[in-house]
Amino acid sequence: MVYDVHIFVCTNQRENSPRKSCGETHGLELVAEFKKQLKELKVGLKTRANKSGCMDICDFGLTVVIYPEGIFYVNVKIDDVKEIVQSHIINKKTVERLLLKK
C-alpha cells in the first residue's frame, strides 16, 4: 500500500551502552499515540505510524521522521504528538520547535 503520510518513530534499544537510545524514552508509546491521534483526529489520509531502528541521532532525543517530506523531529514527547498531527499532517505546517537543526 502507498501511504500519503508515513511516520517512523525510533524504538532502538541499546543495552549496556553509554550512548542514549530512543527506546529507553518510550518510543513504542509514541507509536501508539500517533496511531491513536491519527484515528481520533480523522486525518482523512492514508497514514501509517510504525517503529523504526536507529537513525543515529540519539543525542538529540527521541526521533520521529515523517515522509514524504523527510522531516526529522527530535526530543519528541508524548504531549507533542497531537500537535505534530494537527500542525504537520493536517495543516501542512512544520512544528519548528521540534525540528532537527542541521
Rosetta constraint file for C-alpha pairs under 8 A:
AtomPair CA 2 CA 46 HARMONIC 7.75 0.50
AtomPair CA 3 CA 45 HARMONIC 7.84 0.50
AtomPair CA 3 CA 46 HARMONIC 4.97 0.50
AtomPair CA 3 CA 47 HARMONIC 5.45 0.50
AtomPair CA 3 CA 48 HARMONIC 6.85 0.50
AtomPair CA 4 CA 45 HARMONIC 6.02 0.50
AtomPair CA 4 CA 46 HARMONIC 5.16 0.50
AtomPair CA 4 CA 47 HARMONIC 5.94 0.50
AtomPair CA 4 CA 68 HARMONIC 7.41 0.50
AtomPair CA 5 CA 45 HARMONIC 7.29 0.50
AtomPair CA 5 CA 46 HARMONIC 6.55 0.50
AtomPair CA 5 CA 47 HARMONIC 4.81 0.50
AtomPair CA 5 CA 48 HARMONIC 6.56 0.50
AtomPair CA 5 CA 66 HARMONIC 6.90 0.50
AtomPair CA 5 CA 67 HARMONIC 5.73 0.50
AtomPair CA 5 CA 68 HARMONIC 6.36 0.50
AtomPair CA 5 CA 89 HARMONIC 7.48 0.50
AtomPair CA 6 CA 47 HARMONIC 5.76 0.50
AtomPair CA 6 CA 48 HARMONIC 4.97 0.50
AtomPair CA 6 CA 49 HARMONIC 6.03 0.50
AtomPair CA 6 CA 66 HARMONIC 5.79 0.50
AtomPair CA 6 CA 67 HARMONIC 5.11 0.50
AtomPair CA 6 CA 68 HARMONIC 6.98 0.50
AtomPair CA 7 CA 47 HARMONIC 7.80 0.50
AtomPair CA 7 CA 48 HARMONIC 6.08 0.50
AtomPair CA 7 CA 49 HARMONIC 4.53 0.50
AtomPair CA 7 CA 50 HARMONIC 6.32 0.50
AtomPair CA 7 CA 64 HARMONIC 6.95 0.50
AtomPair CA 7 CA 65 HARMONIC 5.83 0.50
AtomPair CA 7 CA 66 HARMONIC 4.60 0.50
AtomPair CA 7 CA 67 HARMONIC 6.41 0.50
AtomPair CA 8 CA 49 HARMONIC 6.01 0.50
AtomPair CA 8 CA 50 HARMONIC 5.31 0.50
AtomPair CA 8 CA 51 HARMONIC 5.60 0.50
AtomPair CA 8 CA 52 HARMONIC 5.67 0.50
AtomPair CA 8 CA 64 HARMONIC 5.62 0.50
AtomPair CA 8 CA 65 HARMONIC 5.19 0.50
AtomPair CA 8 CA 66 HARMONIC 6.42 0.50
AtomPair CA 9 CA 27 HARMONIC 6.33 0.50
AtomPair CA 9 CA 28 HARMONIC 7.85 0.50
AtomPair CA 9 CA 30 HARMONIC 7.15 0.50
AtomPair CA 9 CA 31 HARMONIC 6.27 0.50
AtomPair CA 9 CA 49 HARMONIC 7.49 0.50
AtomPair CA 9 CA 50 HARMONIC 6.23 0.50
AtomPair CA 9 CA 51 HARMONIC 4.82 0.50
AtomPair CA 9 CA 52 HARMONIC 5.58 0.50
AtomPair CA 9 CA 62 HARMONIC 7.89 0.50
AtomPair CA 9 CA 63 HARMONIC 6.16 0.50
AtomPair CA 9 CA 64 HARMONIC 4.57 0.50
AtomPair CA 9 CA 65 HARMONIC 6.65 0.50
AtomPair CA 10 CA 22 HARMONIC 5.84 0.50
AtomPair CA 10 CA 23 HARMONIC 6.88 0.50
AtomPair CA 10 CA 27 HARMONIC 6.00 0.50
AtomPair CA 10 CA 51 HARMONIC 5.77 0.50
AtomPair CA 10 CA 52 HARMONIC 4.76 0.50
AtomPair CA 10 CA 53 HARMONIC 5.56 0.50
AtomPair CA 10 CA 54 HARMONIC 5.92 0.50
AtomPair CA 10 CA 55 HARMONIC 6.95 0.50
AtomPair CA 10 CA 62 HARMONIC 6.76 0.50
AtomPair CA 10 CA 63 HARMONIC 5.69 0.50
AtomPair CA 10 CA 64 HARMONIC 6.42 0.50
AtomPair CA 11 CA 21 HARMONIC 7.85 0.50
AtomPair CA 11 CA 22 HARMONIC 5.45 0.50
AtomPair CA 11 CA 23 HARMONIC 4.17 0.50
AtomPair CA 11 CA 24 HARMONIC 7.92 0.50
AtomPair CA 11 CA 26 HARMONIC 7.56 0.50
AtomPair CA 11 CA 27 HARMONIC 4.65 0.50
AtomPair CA 11 CA 28 HARMONIC 6.23 0.50
AtomPair CA 11 CA 51 HARMONIC 5.81 0.50
AtomPair CA 11 CA 52 HARMONIC 5.93 0.50
AtomPair CA 11 CA 53 HARMONIC 6.07 0.50
AtomPair CA 11 CA 54 HARMONIC 7.21 0.50
AtomPair CA 12 CA 21 HARMONIC 6.04 0.50
AtomPair CA 12 CA 22 HARMONIC 5.68 0.50
AtomPair CA 12 CA 23 HARMONIC 4.84 0.50
AtomPair CA 12 CA 27 HARMONIC 7.98 0.50
AtomPair CA 12 CA 52 HARMONIC 7.23 0.50
AtomPair CA 12 CA 53 HARMONIC 5.12 0.50
AtomPair CA 12 CA 54 HARMONIC 5.19 0.50
AtomPair CA 13 CA 21 HARMONIC 5.64 0.50
AtomPair CA 13 CA 22 HARMONIC 6.66 0.50
AtomPair CA 13 CA 23 HARMONIC 4.65 0.50
AtomPair CA 13 CA 24 HARMONIC 6.27 0.50
AtomPair CA 14 CA 19 HARMONIC 7.69 0.50
AtomPair CA 14 CA 20 HARMONIC 7.49 0.50
AtomPair CA 14 CA 21 HARMONIC 5.88 0.50
AtomPair CA 14 CA 23 HARMONIC 7.80 0.50
AtomPair CA 19 CA 58 HARMONIC 7.76 0.50
AtomPair CA 19 CA 59 HARMONIC 7.67 0.50
AtomPair CA 20 CA 24 HARMONIC 7.64 0.50
AtomPair CA 20 CA 58 HARMONIC 5.87 0.50
AtomPair CA 20 CA 59 HARMONIC 6.32 0.50
AtomPair CA 20 CA 61 HARMONIC 7.95 0.50
AtomPair CA 21 CA 25 HARMONIC 7.42 0.50
AtomPair CA 21 CA 54 HARMONIC 7.99 0.50
AtomPair CA 21 CA 58 HARMONIC 5.52 0.50
AtomPair CA 21 CA 59 HARMONIC 7.94 0.50
AtomPair CA 21 CA 61 HARMONIC 7.86 0.50
AtomPair CA 21 CA 62 HARMONIC 7.68 0.50
AtomPair CA 22 CA 26 HARMONIC 7.01 0.50
AtomPair CA 22 CA 27 HARMONIC 5.96 0.50
AtomPair CA 22 CA 54 HARMONIC 7.94 0.50
AtomPair CA 22 CA 58 HARMONIC 6.30 0.50
AtomPair CA 22 CA 61 HARMONIC 6.60 0.50
AtomPair CA 22 CA 62 HARMONIC 4.77 0.50
AtomPair CA 22 CA 63 HARMONIC 7.01 0.50
AtomPair CA 23 CA 27 HARMONIC 4.99 0.50
AtomPair CA 23 CA 28 HARMONIC 7.24 0.50
AtomPair CA 23 CA 62 HARMONIC 7.93 0.50
AtomPair CA 25 CA 62 HARMONIC 6.68 0.50
AtomPair CA 26 CA 30 HARMONIC 6.59 0.50
AtomPair CA 27 CA 31 HARMONIC 6.48 0.50
AtomPair CA 27 CA 51 HARMONIC 7.52 0.50
AtomPair CA 27 CA 62 HARMONIC 7.00 0.50
AtomPair CA 28 CA 32 HARMONIC 6.38 0.50
AtomPair CA 28 CA 51 HARMONIC 6.96 0.50
AtomPair CA 29 CA 33 HARMONIC 6.17 0.50
AtomPair CA 29 CA 78 HARMONIC 7.48 0.50
AtomPair CA 30 CA 34 HARMONIC 6.09 0.50
AtomPair CA 30 CA 77 HARMONIC 7.55 0.50
AtomPair CA 30 CA 78 HARMONIC 5.85 0.50
AtomPair CA 30 CA 81 HARMONIC 7.42 0.50
AtomPair CA 31 CA 35 HARMONIC 6.36 0.50
AtomPair CA 31 CA 49 HARMONIC 6.07 0.50
AtomPair CA 31 CA 50 HARMONIC 5.86 0.50
AtomPair CA 31 CA 51 HARMONIC 6.43 0.50
AtomPair CA 32 CA 36 HARMONIC 6.17 0.50
AtomPair CA 33 CA 37 HARMONIC 6.05 0.50
AtomPair CA 33 CA 78 HARMONIC 7.01 0.50
AtomPair CA 33 CA 81 HARMONIC 6.82 0.50
AtomPair CA 34 CA 38 HARMONIC 5.99 0.50
AtomPair CA 34 CA 49 HARMONIC 6.36 0.50
AtomPair CA 34 CA 81 HARMONIC 6.14 0.50
AtomPair CA 34 CA 82 HARMONIC 7.63 0.50
AtomPair CA 34 CA 85 HARMONIC 7.64 0.50
AtomPair CA 35 CA 39 HARMONIC 6.25 0.50
AtomPair CA 35 CA 48 HARMONIC 7.60 0.50
AtomPair CA 35 CA 49 HARMONIC 6.11 0.50
AtomPair CA 36 CA 40 HARMONIC 6.06 0.50
AtomPair CA 37 CA 41 HARMONIC 5.76 0.50
AtomPair CA 37 CA 81 HARMONIC 7.47 0.50
AtomPair CA 37 CA 82 HARMONIC 6.13 0.50
AtomPair CA 37 CA 85 HARMONIC 7.08 0.50
AtomPair CA 38 CA 42 HARMONIC 6.16 0.50
AtomPair CA 38 CA 43 HARMONIC 5.91 0.50
AtomPair CA 38 CA 47 HARMONIC 7.71 0.50
AtomPair CA 38 CA 85 HARMONIC 6.90 0.50
AtomPair CA 39 CA 43 HARMONIC 7.13 0.50
AtomPair CA 41 CA 86 HARMONIC 7.96 0.50
AtomPair CA 43 CA 89 HARMONIC 7.72 0.50
AtomPair CA 43 CA 90 HARMONIC 6.36 0.50
AtomPair CA 54 CA 58 HARMONIC 7.79 0.50
AtomPair CA 55 CA 63 HARMONIC 7.68 0.50
AtomPair CA 57 CA 61 HARMONIC 7.75 0.50
AtomPair CA 57 CA 63 HARMONIC 7.60 0.50
AtomPair CA 58 CA 62 HARMONIC 6.66 0.50
AtomPair CA 58 CA 63 HARMONIC 7.26 0.50
AtomPair CA 60 CA 74 HARMONIC 5.85 0.50
AtomPair CA 60 CA 75 HARMONIC 5.93 0.50
AtomPair CA 60 CA 100 HARMONIC 7.97 0.50
AtomPair CA 61 CA 74 HARMONIC 5.63 0.50
AtomPair CA 61 CA 75 HARMONIC 3.98 0.50
AtomPair CA 61 CA 76 HARMONIC 7.01 0.50
AtomPair CA 62 CA 74 HARMONIC 5.63 0.50
AtomPair CA 62 CA 75 HARMONIC 4.69 0.50
AtomPair CA 62 CA 76 HARMONIC 5.44 0.50
AtomPair CA 62 CA 77 HARMONIC 7.58 0.50
AtomPair CA 63 CA 72 HARMONIC 6.89 0.50
AtomPair CA 63 CA 73 HARMONIC 5.73 0.50
AtomPair CA 63 CA 74 HARMONIC 4.54 0.50
AtomPair CA 63 CA 75 HARMONIC 6.27 0.50
AtomPair CA 63 CA 76 HARMONIC 6.45 0.50
AtomPair CA 64 CA 72 HARMONIC 5.84 0.50
AtomPair CA 64 CA 73 HARMONIC 5.13 0.50
AtomPair CA 64 CA 74 HARMONIC 6.43 0.50
AtomPair CA 64 CA 76 HARMONIC 7.19 0.50
AtomPair CA 65 CA 70 HARMONIC 6.15 0.50
AtomPair CA 65 CA 71 HARMONIC 5.48 0.50
AtomPair CA 65 CA 72 HARMONIC 4.52 0.50
AtomPair CA 65 CA 73 HARMONIC 6.20 0.50
AtomPair CA 66 CA 70 HARMONIC 5.43 0.50
AtomPair CA 66 CA 71 HARMONIC 5.28 0.50
AtomPair CA 66 CA 72 HARMONIC 6.71 0.50
AtomPair CA 67 CA 71 HARMONIC 6.83 0.50
AtomPair CA 71 CA 99 HARMONIC 7.51 0.50
AtomPair CA 72 CA 99 HARMONIC 6.01 0.50
AtomPair CA 72 CA 100 HARMONIC 5.61 0.50
AtomPair CA 73 CA 98 HARMONIC 5.07 0.50
AtomPair CA 73 CA 99 HARMONIC 4.62 0.50
AtomPair CA 73 CA 100 HARMONIC 5.60 0.50
AtomPair CA 74 CA 98 HARMONIC 5.54 0.50
AtomPair CA 74 CA 99 HARMONIC 6.21 0.50
AtomPair CA 74 CA 100 HARMONIC 5.77 0.50
AtomPair CA 75 CA 98 HARMONIC 6.85 0.50
AtomPair CA 76 CA 80 HARMONIC 6.17 0.50
AtomPair CA 76 CA 81 HARMONIC 7.66 0.50
AtomPair CA 76 CA 98 HARMONIC 6.92 0.50
AtomPair CA 77 CA 81 HARMONIC 7.12 0.50
AtomPair CA 79 CA 83 HARMONIC 7.85 0.50
AtomPair CA 80 CA 84 HARMONIC 6.24 0.50
AtomPair CA 81 CA 85 HARMONIC 6.22 0.50
AtomPair CA 82 CA 86 HARMONIC 6.06 0.50
AtomPair CA 83 CA 87 HARMONIC 5.70 0.50
AtomPair CA 83 CA 88 HARMONIC 7.80 0.50
AtomPair CA 83 CA 95 HARMONIC 7.69 0.50
AtomPair CA 84 CA 88 HARMONIC 5.24 0.50
AtomPair CA 84 CA 89 HARMONIC 6.87 0.50
AtomPair CA 84 CA 94 HARMONIC 7.65 0.50
AtomPair CA 84 CA 95 HARMONIC 6.43 0.50
AtomPair CA 85 CA 89 HARMONIC 4.94 0.50
AtomPair CA 85 CA 90 HARMONIC 6.29 0.50
AtomPair CA 86 CA 90 HARMONIC 5.05 0.50
AtomPair CA 86 CA 91 HARMONIC 6.28 0.50
AtomPair CA 87 CA 91 HARMONIC 4.98 0.50
AtomPair CA 87 CA 92 HARMONIC 6.21 0.50
AtomPair CA 87 CA 93 HARMONIC 5.25 0.50
AtomPair CA 87 CA 94 HARMONIC 6.44 0.50
AtomPair CA 87 CA 95 HARMONIC 6.68 0.50
AtomPair CA 88 CA 92 HARMONIC 4.57 0.50
AtomPair CA 88 CA 93 HARMONIC 4.67 0.50
AtomPair CA 88 CA 94 HARMONIC 4.94 0.50
AtomPair CA 88 CA 95 HARMONIC 6.64 0.50
AtomPair CA 89 CA 93 HARMONIC 7.66 0.50
AtomPair CA 94 CA 99 HARMONIC 7.80 0.50
AtomPair CA 95 CA 99 HARMONIC 6.62 0.50
